[in-house]
Structure formats: C-alpha cells, structure tokens
Amino acid sequence: MTPVKWGVVAVDPRVIPYGTRMFIVNQDGSFIYGLGTAEDCGGGIKGKRLDLYMPTLREAFRYGRKDVTVYFLGDANWTY
C-alpha cells in the first residue's frame, strides 16, 4: 500500500496501469501538478479520469475539476 502524498494519482487501472509515470499540467498552462505516478484507484475513477492528490480538502475544492494534459513518461503500457 502506498501512502498518499503529492504525486500519487488515482487512475482506472484498466486504462492506465499502476506504476505509470506521468507529467500533468492544466490545458491552459495555468497550473502544473508536475510528476505523478499511477498508484491508486477510486470508485469514481472510470475510463480517462484521474484523481490528483491535494494536501488539504480546501486545496482540492479550490482546484476542482479540470481538463488536464498528461504526458506519459517512459515505457507506458496503457490502452486508449
């Protein structure tokens, strides 16, 4: 089990396998989440959705839901 911390990303493992490394940025470039690794899943994470860890609930609500650009790093074996 991975402790949650900045960089832990929840994914649908049928789409993005655990261990996949990625670089995440808002589509408009206004916020850079940075490096992340697919290490978790959640009940509401289905298909091409991500859940980015934020340190506080306030920060998570402030960030909200956004379209992001994901750059997959290394040998990503994922299906689209």
PyMOL Python script that loads the backbone (N, CA, C, O; Angstrom):
from pymol import cmd

cmd.read_pdbstr("""\
ATOM      1  N   MET A   1       0.841  -1.188   0.000  1.00  0.00           N
ATOM      2  CA  MET A   1       0.000   0.000   0.000  1.00  0.00           C
ATOM      3  C   MET A   1       0.883   1.248   0.000  1.00  0.00           C
ATOM      4  O   MET A   1       1.846   1.343   0.762  1.00  0.00           O
ATOM      5  N   THR A   2       0.542   2.193  -0.859  1.00  0.00           N
ATOM      6  CA  THR A   2       1.295   3.437  -0.978  1.00  0.00           C
ATOM      7  C   THR A   2       0.651   4.516  -0.119  1.00  0.00           C
ATOM      8  O   THR A   2      -0.551   4.759  -0.230  1.00  0.00           O
ATOM      9  N   PRO A   3       1.447   5.175   0.749  1.00  0.00           N
ATOM     10  CA  PRO A   3       0.863   6.289   1.492  1.00  0.00           C
ATOM     11  C   PRO A   3       0.538   7.433   0.522  1.00  0.00           C
ATOM     12  O   PRO A   3       1.289   7.694  -0.418  1.00  0.00           O
ATOM     13  N   VAL A   4      -0.581   8.104   0.760  1.00  0.00           N
ATOM     14  CA  VAL A   4      -0.934   9.197  -0.129  1.00  0.00           C
ATOM     15  C   VAL A   4      -0.045  10.397   0.144  1.00  0.00           C
ATOM     16  O   VAL A   4       0.211  10.773   1.287  1.00  0.00           O
ATOM     17  N   LYS A   5       0.413  10.981  -0.956  1.00  0.00           N
ATOM     18  CA  LYS A   5       1.267  12.163  -0.883  1.00  0.00           C
ATOM     19  C   LYS A   5       1.236  12.818  -2.253  1.00  0.00           C
ATOM     20  O   LYS A   5       0.712  12.248  -3.211  1.00  0.00           O
ATOM     21  N   TRP A   6       1.794  14.005  -2.342  1.00  0.00           N
ATOM     22  CA  TRP A   6       1.861  14.700  -3.621  1.00  0.00           C
ATOM     23  C   TRP A   6       2.501  13.780  -4.652  1.00  0.00           C
ATOM     24  O   TRP A   6       3.547  13.186  -4.388  1.00  0.00           O
ATOM     25  N   GLY A   7       1.889  13.658  -5.809  1.00  0.00           N
ATOM     26  CA  GLY A   7       2.417  12.821  -6.872  1.00  0.00           C
ATOM     27  C   GLY A   7       1.699  11.489  -7.013  1.00  0.00           C
ATOM     28  O   GLY A   7       1.874  10.799  -8.018  1.00  0.00           O
ATOM     29  N   VAL A   8       0.894  11.114  -6.025  1.00  0.00           N
ATOM     30  CA  VAL A   8       0.108   9.885  -6.136  1.00  0.00           C
ATOM     31  C   VAL A   8      -1.151  10.213  -6.926  1.00  0.00           C
ATOM     32  O   VAL A   8      -1.901  11.121  -6.569  1.00  0.00           O
ATOM     33  N   VAL A   9      -1.375   9.466  -8.003  1.00  0.00           N
ATOM     34  CA  VAL A   9      -2.513   9.717  -8.882  1.00  0.00           C
ATOM     35  C   VAL A   9      -3.406   8.481  -8.901  1.00  0.00           C
ATOM     36  O   VAL A   9      -2.930   7.365  -9.110  1.00  0.00           O
ATOM     37  N   ALA A  10      -4.702   8.687  -8.680  1.00  0.00           N
ATOM     38  CA  ALA A  10      -5.666   7.591  -8.778  1.00  0.00           C
ATOM     39  C   ALA A  10      -6.122   7.492 -10.229  1.00  0.00           C
ATOM     40  O   ALA A  10      -6.442   8.495 -10.866  1.00  0.00           O
ATOM     41  N   VAL A  11      -6.144   6.260 -10.739  1.00  0.00           N
ATOM     42  CA  VAL A  11      -6.474   6.004 -12.138  1.00  0.00           C
ATOM     43  C   VAL A  11      -7.404   4.803 -12.235  1.00  0.00           C
ATOM     44  O   VAL A  11      -7.624   4.091 -11.255  1.00  0.00           O
ATOM     45  N   ASP A  12      -7.941   4.590 -13.418  1.00  0.00           N
ATOM     46  CA  ASP A  12      -8.624   3.345 -13.732  1.00  0.00           C
ATOM     47  C   ASP A  12      -7.534   2.417 -14.264  1.00  0.00           C
ATOM     48  O   ASP A  12      -7.032   2.636 -15.366  1.00  0.00           O
ATOM     49  N   PRO A  13      -7.154   1.380 -13.500  1.00  0.00           N
ATOM     50  CA  PRO A  13      -6.034   0.535 -13.918  1.00  0.00           C
ATOM     51  C   PRO A  13      -6.291  -0.251 -15.203  1.00  0.00           C
ATOM     52  O   PRO A  13      -5.360  -0.818 -15.775  1.00  0.00           O
ATOM     53  N   ARG A  14      -7.539  -0.291 -15.662  1.00  0.00           N
ATOM     54  CA  ARG A  14      -7.805  -0.929 -16.957  1.00  0.00           C
ATOM     55  C   ARG A  14      -7.366  -0.027 -18.101  1.00  0.00           C
ATOM     56  O   ARG A  14      -7.174  -0.496 -19.223  1.00  0.00           O
ATOM     57  N   VAL A  15      -7.205   1.268 -17.826  1.00  0.00           N
ATOM     58  CA  VAL A  15      -6.800   2.240 -18.839  1.00  0.00           C
ATOM     59  C   VAL A  15      -5.334   2.634 -18.675  1.00  0.00           C
ATOM     60  O   VAL A  15      -4.575   2.641 -19.644  1.00  0.00           O
ATOM     61  N   ILE A  16      -4.942   2.961 -17.444  1.00  0.00           N
ATOM     62  CA  ILE A  16      -3.560   3.349 -17.142  1.00  0.00           C
ATOM     63  C   ILE A  16      -3.048   2.402 -16.060  1.00  0.00           C
ATOM     64  O   ILE A  16      -3.544   2.435 -14.934  1.00  0.00           O
ATOM     65  N   PRO A  17      -2.072   1.564 -16.378  1.00  0.00           N
ATOM     66  CA  PRO A  17      -1.577   0.593 -15.392  1.00  0.00           C
ATOM     67  C   PRO A  17      -0.883   1.264 -14.204  1.00  0.00           C
ATOM     68  O   PRO A  17      -0.267   2.321 -14.336  1.00  0.00           O
ATOM     69  N   TYR A  18      -1.001   0.617 -13.041  1.00  0.00           N
ATOM     70  CA  TYR A  18      -0.271   1.088 -11.866  1.00  0.00           C
ATOM     71  C   TYR A  18       1.212   1.168 -12.194  1.00  0.00           C
ATOM     72  O   TYR A  18       1.748   0.340 -12.931  1.00  0.00           O
ATOM     73  N   GLY A  19       1.854   2.164 -11.642  1.00  0.00           N
ATOM     74  CA  GLY A  19       3.281   2.352 -11.858  1.00  0.00           C
ATOM     75  C   GLY A  19       3.606   3.274 -13.026  1.00  0.00           C
ATOM     76  O   GLY A  19       4.758   3.672 -13.201  1.00  0.00           O
ATOM     77  N   THR A  20       2.590   3.620 -13.834  1.00  0.00           N
ATOM     78  CA  THR A  20       2.828   4.512 -14.964  1.00  0.00           C
ATOM     79  C   THR A  20       3.200   5.897 -14.442  1.00  0.00           C
ATOM     80  O   THR A  20       2.505   6.473 -13.604  1.00  0.00           O
ATOM     81  N   ARG A  21       4.315   6.414 -14.959  1.00  0.00           N
ATOM     82  CA  ARG A  21       4.771   7.750 -14.566  1.00  0.00           C
ATOM     83  C   ARG A  21       4.246   8.767 -15.571  1.00  0.00           C
ATOM     84  O   ARG A  21       4.174   8.491 -16.768  1.00  0.00           O
ATOM     85  N   MET A  22       3.882   9.943 -15.074  1.00  0.00           N
ATOM     86  CA  MET A  22       3.308  10.962 -15.941  1.00  0.00           C
ATOM     87  C   MET A  22       3.653  12.352 -15.443  1.00  0.00           C
ATOM     88  O   MET A  22       4.009  12.543 -14.281  1.00  0.00           O
ATOM     89  N   PHE A  23       3.542  13.320 -16.345  1.00  0.00           N
ATOM     90  CA  PHE A  23       3.691  14.734 -16.023  1.00  0.00           C
ATOM     91  C   PHE A  23       2.361  15.383 -16.355  1.00  0.00           C
ATOM     92  O   PHE A  23       1.853  15.223 -17.465  1.00  0.00           O
ATOM     93  N   ILE A  24       1.782  16.124 -15.391  1.00  0.00           N
ATOM     94  CA  ILE A  24       0.416  16.618 -15.518  1.00  0.00           C
ATOM     95  C   ILE A  24       0.399  18.146 -15.417  1.00  0.00           C
ATOM     96  O   ILE A  24       0.998  18.732 -14.515  1.00  0.00           O
ATOM     97  N   VAL A  25      -0.301  18.772 -16.365  1.00  0.00           N
ATOM     98  CA  VAL A  25      -0.423  20.228 -16.392  1.00  0.00           C
ATOM     99  C   VAL A  25      -1.833  20.594 -16.876  1.00  0.00           C
ATOM    100  O   VAL A  25      -2.412  19.882 -17.696  1.00  0.00           O
ATOM    101  N   ASN A  26      -2.383  21.707 -16.366  1.00  0.00           N
ATOM    102  CA  ASN A  26      -3.667  22.182 -16.894  1.00  0.00           C
ATOM    103  C   ASN A  26      -3.524  22.448 -18.383  1.00  0.00           C
ATOM    104  O   ASN A  26      -2.443  22.802 -18.854  1.00  0.00           O
ATOM    105  N   GLN A  27      -4.602  22.280 -19.116  1.00  0.00           N
ATOM    106  CA  GLN A  27      -4.532  22.501 -20.555  1.00  0.00           C
ATOM    107  C   GLN A  27      -4.167  23.935 -20.896  1.00  0.00           C
ATOM    108  O   GLN A  27      -3.543  24.179 -21.928  1.00  0.00           O
ATOM    109  N   ASP A  28      -4.541  24.887 -20.055  1.00  0.00           N
ATOM    110  CA  ASP A  28      -4.207  26.284 -20.347  1.00  0.00           C
ATOM    111  C   ASP A  28      -2.850  26.686 -19.765  1.00  0.00           C
ATOM    112  O   ASP A  28      -2.430  27.835 -19.906  1.00  0.00           O
ATOM    113  N   GLY A  29      -2.167  25.750 -19.113  1.00  0.00           N
ATOM    114  CA  GLY A  29      -0.843  26.013 -18.561  1.00  0.00           C
ATOM    115  C   GLY A  29      -0.851  26.806 -17.270  1.00  0.00           C
ATOM    116  O   GLY A  29       0.215  27.174 -16.776  1.00  0.00           O
ATOM    117  N   SER A  30      -2.026  27.084 -16.703  1.00  0.00           N
ATOM    118  CA  SER A  30      -2.112  27.920 -15.502  1.00  0.00           C
ATOM    119  C   SER A  30      -1.673  27.201 -14.229  1.00  0.00           C
ATOM    120  O   SER A  30      -1.372  27.851 -13.228  1.00  0.00           O
ATOM    121  N   PHE A  31      -1.633  25.884 -14.253  1.00  0.00           N
ATOM    122  CA  PHE A  31      -1.236  25.117 -13.067  1.00  0.00           C
ATOM    123  C   PHE A  31      -0.479  23.886 -13.513  1.00  0.00           C
ATOM    124  O   PHE A  31      -0.919  23.155 -14.401  1.00  0.00           O
ATOM    125  N   ILE A  32       0.648  23.667 -12.897  1.00  0.00           N
ATOM    126  CA  ILE A  32       1.430  22.473 -13.199  1.00  0.00           C
ATOM    127  C   ILE A  32       1.418  21.590 -11.966  1.00  0.00           C
ATOM    128  O   ILE A  32       1.970  21.952 -10.927  1.00  0.00           O
ATOM    129  N   TYR A  33       0.781  20.420 -12.085  1.00  0.00           N
ATOM    130  CA  TYR A  33       0.804  19.459 -10.979  1.00  0.00           C
ATOM    131  C   TYR A  33       2.186  18.835 -10.909  1.00  0.00           C
ATOM    132  O   TYR A  33       2.720  18.613  -9.822  1.00  0.00           O
ATOM    133  N   GLY A  34       2.762  18.553 -12.065  1.00  0.00           N
ATOM    134  CA  GLY A  34       4.109  18.010 -12.108  1.00  0.00           C
ATOM    135  C   GLY A  34       4.115  16.502 -12.262  1.00  0.00           C
ATOM    136  O   GLY A  34       3.232  15.917 -12.888  1.00  0.00           O
ATOM    137  N   LEU A  35       5.130  15.888 -11.678  1.00  0.00           N
ATOM    138  CA  LEU A  35       5.308  14.449 -11.804  1.00  0.00           C
ATOM    139  C   LEU A  35       4.314  13.697 -10.934  1.00  0.00           C
ATOM    140  O   LEU A  35       4.044  14.080  -9.796  1.00  0.00           O
ATOM    141  N   GLY A  36       3.780  12.630 -11.487  1.00  0.00           N
ATOM    142  CA  GLY A  36       2.871  11.773 -10.749  1.00  0.00           C
ATOM    143  C   GLY A  36       3.048  10.335 -11.166  1.00  0.00           C
ATOM    144  O   GLY A  36       3.602  10.043 -12.226  1.00  0.00           O
ATOM    145  N   THR A  37       2.572   9.437 -10.324  1.00  0.00           N
ATOM    146  CA  THR A  37       2.632   8.005 -10.609  1.00  0.00           C
ATOM    147  C   THR A  37       1.272   7.398 -10.312  1.00  0.00           C
ATOM    148  O   THR A  37       0.667   7.676  -9.277  1.00  0.00           O
ATOM    149  N   ALA A  38       0.799   6.568 -11.230  1.00  0.00           N
ATOM    150  CA  ALA A  38      -0.476   5.872 -11.041  1.00  0.00           C
ATOM    151  C   ALA A  38      -0.291   4.833  -9.942  1.00  0.00           C
ATOM    152  O   ALA A  38       0.330   3.792 -10.157  1.00  0.00           O
ATOM    153  N   GLU A  39      -0.837   5.126  -8.756  1.00  0.00           N
ATOM    154  CA  GLU A  39      -0.631   4.241  -7.611  1.00  0.00           C
ATOM    155  C   GLU A  39      -1.902   3.938  -6.839  1.00  0.00           C
ATOM    156  O   GLU A  39      -1.850   3.270  -5.807  1.00  0.00           O
ATOM    157  N   ASP A  40      -3.037   4.413  -7.318  1.00  0.00           N
ATOM    158  CA  ASP A  40      -4.266   4.259  -6.550  1.00  0.00           C
ATOM    159  C   ASP A  40      -5.439   4.214  -7.525  1.00  0.00           C
ATOM    160  O   ASP A  40      -5.303   4.570  -8.695  1.00  0.00           O
ATOM    161  N   CYS A  41      -6.593   3.771  -7.026  1.00  0.00           N
ATOM    162  CA  CYS A  41      -7.821   3.838  -7.808  1.00  0.00           C
ATOM    163  C   CYS A  41      -8.928   4.265  -6.850  1.00  0.00           C
ATOM    164  O   CYS A  41      -8.790   4.155  -5.632  1.00  0.00           O
ATOM    165  N   GLY A  42      -9.993   4.738  -7.401  1.00  0.00           N
ATOM    166  CA  GLY A  42     -11.116   5.163  -6.582  1.00  0.00           C
ATOM    167  C   GLY A  42     -12.403   4.713  -7.239  1.00  0.00           C
ATOM    168  O   GLY A  42     -12.424   4.426  -8.435  1.00  0.00           O
ATOM    169  N   GLY A  43     -13.467   4.649  -6.476  1.00  0.00           N
ATOM    170  CA  GLY A  43     -14.737   4.182  -7.001  1.00  0.00           C
ATOM    171  C   GLY A  43     -15.261   5.014  -8.153  1.00  0.00           C
ATOM    172  O   GLY A  43     -15.914   4.481  -9.051  1.00  0.00           O
ATOM    173  N   GLY A  44     -14.987   6.322  -8.146  1.00  0.00           N
ATOM    174  CA  GLY A  44     -15.480   7.200  -9.198  1.00  0.00           C
ATOM    175  C   GLY A  44     -14.512   7.396 -10.340  1.00  0.00           C
ATOM    176  O   GLY A  44     -14.785   8.168 -11.259  1.00  0.00           O
ATOM    177  N   ILE A  45     -13.390   6.711 -10.299  1.00  0.00           N
ATOM    178  CA  ILE A  45     -12.371   6.879 -11.331  1.00  0.00           C
ATOM    179  C   ILE A  45     -12.575   5.783 -12.376  1.00  0.00           C
ATOM    180  O   ILE A  45     -12.127   4.649 -12.203  1.00  0.00           O
ATOM    181  N   LYS A  46     -13.251   6.139 -13.448  1.00  0.00           N
ATOM    182  CA  LYS A  46     -13.545   5.195 -14.528  1.00  0.00           C
ATOM    183  C   LYS A  46     -13.107   5.808 -15.845  1.00  0.00           C
ATOM    184  O   LYS A  46     -13.345   6.990 -16.093  1.00  0.00           O
ATOM    185  N   GLY A  47     -12.471   5.014 -16.687  1.00  0.00           N
ATOM    186  CA  GLY A  47     -12.063   5.489 -18.004  1.00  0.00           C
ATOM    187  C   GLY A  47     -10.927   6.493 -17.925  1.00  0.00           C
ATOM    188  O   GLY A  47      -9.981   6.323 -17.156  1.00  0.00           O
ATOM    189  N   LYS A  48     -11.034   7.544 -18.734  1.00  0.00           N
ATOM    190  CA  LYS A  48      -9.968   8.548 -18.838  1.00  0.00           C
ATOM    191  C   LYS A  48     -10.129   9.655 -17.807  1.00  0.00           C
ATOM    192  O   LYS A  48     -10.203  10.831 -18.163  1.00  0.00           O
ATOM    193  N   ARG A  49     -10.184   9.287 -16.538  1.00  0.00           N
ATOM    194  CA  ARG A  49     -10.262  10.245 -15.435  1.00  0.00           C
ATOM    195  C   ARG A  49      -9.087  10.012 -14.505  1.00  0.00           C
ATOM    196  O   ARG A  49      -8.596   8.891 -14.371  1.00  0.00           O
ATOM    197  N   LEU A  50      -8.647  11.072 -13.872  1.00  0.00           N
ATOM    198  CA  LEU A  50      -7.584  10.996 -12.869  1.00  0.00           C
ATOM    199  C   LEU A  50      -8.077  11.654 -11.598  1.00  0.00           C
ATOM    200  O   LEU A  50      -8.947  12.524 -11.635  1.00  0.00           O
ATOM    201  N   ASP A  51      -7.522  11.241 -10.484  1.00  0.00           N
ATOM    202  CA  ASP A  51      -7.751  11.926  -9.219  1.00  0.00           C
ATOM    203  C   ASP A  51      -6.379  12.312  -8.703  1.00  0.00           C
ATOM    204  O   ASP A  51      -5.577  11.450  -8.344  1.00  0.00           O
ATOM    205  N   LEU A  52      -6.109  13.620  -8.666  1.00  0.00           N
ATOM    206  CA  LEU A  52      -4.806  14.120  -8.239  1.00  0.00           C
ATOM    207  C   LEU A  52      -4.831  14.380  -6.740  1.00  0.00           C
ATOM    208  O   LEU A  52      -5.759  15.008  -6.229  1.00  0.00           O
ATOM    209  N   TYR A  53      -3.823  13.905  -6.044  1.00  0.00           N
ATOM    210  CA  TYR A  53      -3.744  14.150  -4.606  1.00  0.00           C
ATOM    211  C   TYR A  53      -3.491  15.631  -4.344  1.00  0.00           C
ATOM    212  O   TYR A  53      -2.643  16.251  -4.986  1.00  0.00           O
ATOM    213  N   MET A  54      -4.229  16.181  -3.404  1.00  0.00           N
ATOM    214  CA  MET A  54      -4.008  17.531  -2.893  1.00  0.00           C
ATOM    215  C   MET A  54      -3.876  17.404  -1.380  1.00  0.00           C
ATOM    216  O   MET A  54      -4.580  16.602  -0.766  1.00  0.00           O
ATOM    217  N   PRO A  55      -2.980  18.186  -0.768  1.00  0.00           N
ATOM    218  CA  PRO A  55      -2.703  18.028   0.661  1.00  0.00           C
ATOM    219  C   PRO A  55      -3.889  18.310   1.585  1.00  0.00           C
ATOM    220  O   PRO A  55      -3.980  17.726   2.665  1.00  0.00           O
ATOM    221  N   THR A  56      -4.794  19.194   1.175  1.00  0.00           N
ATOM    222  CA  THR A  56      -5.933  19.510   2.043  1.00  0.00           C
ATOM    223  C   THR A  56      -7.224  19.474   1.228  1.00  0.00           C
ATOM    224  O   THR A  56      -7.210  19.602   0.004  1.00  0.00           O
ATOM    225  N   LEU A  57      -8.321  19.299   1.927  1.00  0.00           N
ATOM    226  CA  LEU A  57      -9.627  19.318   1.286  1.00  0.00           C
ATOM    227  C   LEU A  57      -9.889  20.686   0.658  1.00  0.00           C
ATOM    228  O   LEU A  57     -10.466  20.781  -0.425  1.00  0.00           O
ATOM    229  N   ARG A  58      -9.462  21.733   1.340  1.00  0.00           N
ATOM    230  CA  ARG A  58      -9.634  23.096   0.825  1.00  0.00           C
ATOM    231  C   ARG A  58      -8.937  23.253  -0.527  1.00  0.00           C
ATOM    232  O   ARG A  58      -9.507  23.822  -1.459  1.00  0.00           O
ATOM    233  N   GLU A  59      -7.707  22.750  -0.634  1.00  0.00           N
ATOM    234  CA  GLU A  59      -6.976  22.841  -1.905  1.00  0.00           C
ATOM    235  C   GLU A  59      -7.659  22.020  -2.997  1.00  0.00           C
ATOM    236  O   GLU A  59      -7.716  22.438  -4.154  1.00  0.00           O
ATOM    237  N   ALA A  60      -8.175  20.854  -2.626  1.00  0.00           N
ATOM    238  CA  ALA A  60      -8.872  20.010  -3.599  1.00  0.00           C
ATOM    239  C   ALA A  60     -10.115  20.721  -4.131  1.00  0.00           C
ATOM    240  O   ALA A  60     -10.368  20.711  -5.335  1.00  0.00           O
ATOM    241  N   PHE A  61     -10.894  21.339  -3.234  1.00  0.00           N
ATOM    242  CA  PHE A  61     -12.081  22.066  -3.686  1.00  0.00           C
ATOM    243  C   PHE A  61     -11.698  23.296  -4.499  1.00  0.00           C
ATOM    244  O   PHE A  61     -12.368  23.629  -5.477  1.00  0.00           O
ATOM    245  N   ARG A  62     -10.631  23.967  -4.103  1.00  0.00           N
ATOM    246  CA  ARG A  62     -10.184  25.150  -4.843  1.00  0.00           C
ATOM    247  C   ARG A  62      -9.756  24.754  -6.259  1.00  0.00           C
ATOM    248  O   ARG A  62     -10.055  25.464  -7.219  1.00  0.00           O
ATOM    249  N   TYR A  63      -9.063  23.630  -6.388  1.00  0.00           N
ATOM    250  CA  TYR A  63      -8.641  23.170  -7.709  1.00  0.00           C
ATOM    251  C   TYR A  63      -9.848  22.690  -8.519  1.00  0.00           C
ATOM    252  O   TYR A  63      -9.960  22.998  -9.706  1.00  0.00           O
ATOM    253  N   GLY A  64     -10.739  21.946  -7.891  1.00  0.00           N
ATOM    254  CA  GLY A  64     -11.958  21.480  -8.548  1.00  0.00           C
ATOM    255  C   GLY A  64     -11.700  20.444  -9.624  1.00  0.00           C
ATOM    256  O   GLY A  64     -10.730  19.689  -9.558  1.00  0.00           O
ATOM    257  N   ARG A  65     -12.580  20.416 -10.620  1.00  0.00           N
ATOM    258  CA  ARG A  65     -12.442  19.508 -11.756  1.00  0.00           C
ATOM    259  C   ARG A  65     -11.937  20.295 -12.945  1.00  0.00           C
ATOM    260  O   ARG A  65     -12.462  21.360 -13.271  1.00  0.00           O
ATOM    261  N   LYS A  66     -10.927  19.769 -13.581  1.00  0.00           N
ATOM    262  CA  LYS A  66     -10.337  20.460 -14.723  1.00  0.00           C
ATOM    263  C   LYS A  66      -9.919  19.443 -15.774  1.00  0.00           C
ATOM    264  O   LYS A  66      -9.648  18.281 -15.473  1.00  0.00           O
ATOM    265  N   ASP A  67      -9.874  19.910 -17.009  1.00  0.00           N
ATOM    266  CA  ASP A  67      -9.250  19.124 -18.066  1.00  0.00           C
ATOM    267  C   ASP A  67      -7.752  19.357 -17.950  1.00  0.00           C
ATOM    268  O   ASP A  67      -7.297  20.491 -17.803  1.00  0.00           O
ATOM    269  N   VAL A  68      -7.002  18.285 -18.018  1.00  0.00           N
ATOM    270  CA  VAL A  68      -5.547  18.393 -17.912  1.00  0.00           C
ATOM    271  C   VAL A  68      -4.893  17.714 -19.111  1.00  0.00           C
ATOM    272  O   VAL A  68      -5.506  16.909 -19.812  1.00  0.00           O
ATOM    273  N   THR A  69      -3.645  18.061 -19.315  1.00  0.00           N
ATOM    274  CA  THR A  69      -2.828  17.387 -20.314  1.00  0.00           C
ATOM    275  C   THR A  69      -1.887  16.458 -19.557  1.00  0.00           C
ATOM    276  O   THR A  69      -1.224  16.867 -18.604  1.00  0.00           O
ATOM    277  N   VAL A  70      -1.839  15.207 -19.996  1.00  0.00           N
ATOM    278  CA  VAL A  70      -0.997  14.207 -19.338  1.00  0.00           C
ATOM    279  C   VAL A  70       0.062  13.745 -20.331  1.00  0.00           C
ATOM    280  O   VAL A  70      -0.250  13.284 -21.429  1.00  0.00           O
ATOM    281  N   TYR A  71       1.313  13.878 -19.924  1.00  0.00           N
ATOM    282  CA  TYR A  71       2.434  13.373 -20.715  1.00  0.00           C
ATOM    283  C   TYR A  71       2.909  12.094 -20.035  1.00  0.00           C
ATOM    284  O   TYR A  71       3.328  12.123 -18.878  1.00  0.00           O
ATOM    285  N   PHE A  72       2.845  10.975 -20.747  1.00  0.00           N
ATOM    286  CA  PHE A  72       3.278   9.704 -20.188  1.00  0.00           C
ATOM    287  C   PHE A  72       4.781   9.579 -20.366  1.00  0.00           C
ATOM    288  O   PHE A  72       5.312   9.848 -21.443  1.00  0.00           O
ATOM    289  N   LEU A  73       5.456   9.174 -19.313  1.00  0.00           N
ATOM    290  CA  LEU A  73       6.913   9.111 -19.304  1.00  0.00           C
ATOM    291  C   LEU A  73       7.381   7.665 -19.327  1.00  0.00           C
ATOM    292  O   LEU A  73       6.780   6.810 -18.677  1.00  0.00           O
ATOM    293  N   GLY A  74       8.421   7.387 -20.051  1.00  0.00           N
ATOM    294  CA  GLY A  74       8.990   6.044 -20.075  1.00  0.00           C
ATOM    295  C   GLY A  74       8.163   5.088 -20.891  1.00  0.00           C
ATOM    296  O   GLY A  74       7.483   5.486 -21.837  1.00  0.00           O
ATOM    297  N   ASP A  75       8.222   3.830 -20.527  1.00  0.00           N
ATOM    298  CA  ASP A  75       7.521   2.761 -21.240  1.00  0.00           C
ATOM    299  C   ASP A  75       6.134   2.581 -20.655  1.00  0.00           C
ATOM    300  O   ASP A  75       5.916   1.709 -19.813  1.00  0.00           O
ATOM    301  N   ALA A  76       5.208   3.393 -21.094  1.00  0.00           N
ATOM    302  CA  ALA A  76       3.836   3.294 -20.593  1.00  0.00           C
ATOM    303  C   ALA A  76       3.087   2.260 -21.428  1.00  0.00           C
ATOM    304  O   ALA A  76       2.935   2.437 -22.636  1.00  0.00           O
ATOM    305  N   ASN A  77       2.618   1.180 -20.797  1.00  0.00           N
ATOM    306  CA  ASN A  77       1.795   0.173 -21.454  1.00  0.00           C
ATOM    307  C   ASN A  77       0.347   0.421 -21.085  1.00  0.00           C
ATOM    308  O   ASN A  77      -0.171  -0.200 -20.156  1.00  0.00           O
ATOM    309  N   TRP A  78      -0.309   1.313 -21.793  1.00  0.00           N
ATOM    310  CA  TRP A  78      -1.683   1.632 -21.465  1.00  0.00           C
ATOM    311  C   TRP A  78      -2.517   1.540 -22.719  1.00  0.00           C
ATOM    312  O   TRP A  78      -2.011   1.621 -23.838  1.00  0.00           O
ATOM    313  N   THR A  79      -3.816   1.367 -22.507  1.00  0.00           N
ATOM    314  CA  THR A  79      -4.740   1.266 -23.641  1.00  0.00           C
ATOM    315  C   THR A  79      -5.594   2.512 -23.676  1.00  0.00           C
ATOM    316  O   THR A  79      -5.899   3.099 -22.638  1.00  0.00           O
ATOM    317  N   TYR A  80      -5.975   2.910 -24.866  1.00  0.00           N
ATOM    318  CA  TYR A  80      -6.734   4.143 -25.045  1.00  0.00           C
ATOM    319  C   TYR A  80      -8.133   3.813 -25.458  1.00  0.00           C
ATOM    320  O   TYR A  80      -8.945   4.714 -25.663  1.00  0.00           O
TER     321      TYR A  80
END
""", "prot")
cmd.dss("prot")
cmd.show_as("cartoon", "prot")
cmd.util.cbc("prot")
cmd.orient("prot")
